Amino acid sequence: MKKYIVEILDNAIVEIENITDYIAEDSVTNALNWYEDITEKIRSLDSMPERCPIADENPYFDFEVHCLLVSDYRVLYRINGNKVEILHIKHPRMNR
C-alpha cells in the first residue's frame, strides 16, 4: 500500500491551535481530547487519502481539495504527488 507524507501547512496549524484554545475556554479536557482526535485522524491520511470526498470548497481552488470529517470540523486537504497537504480546518458555521 502506498504511503504518503502528511504535511500540515502553517495556516492549518494556527487554525488547530485557535480551535483548541477556544474549546479549552470551556474544558481543557475536551480540548486535549479534540486535539488528539484530530491529529490522529490527520495522520491517518498517510494511507488512502483518496477515501475522503471532494470538498464543497473545491471550486474555489485551482487543484482538487478533499474533506475529512472530524467531529464537527472539516479538514481540507489536497493530494500533491506523494504528499497530503493539510490546508484548513473549518467548522460548518465558518465561511468558505
Secondary structure, DSSP 8 states (H G I E B T S, - for coil): ----EEEE-HHHHHHHHHHHHHHHTT-HHHHHHHHHHHHHHHHGGGS-GGGS-B-TTGGGSSS--EEEEETTEEEEEEEETTEEEEEEEE-TTS--
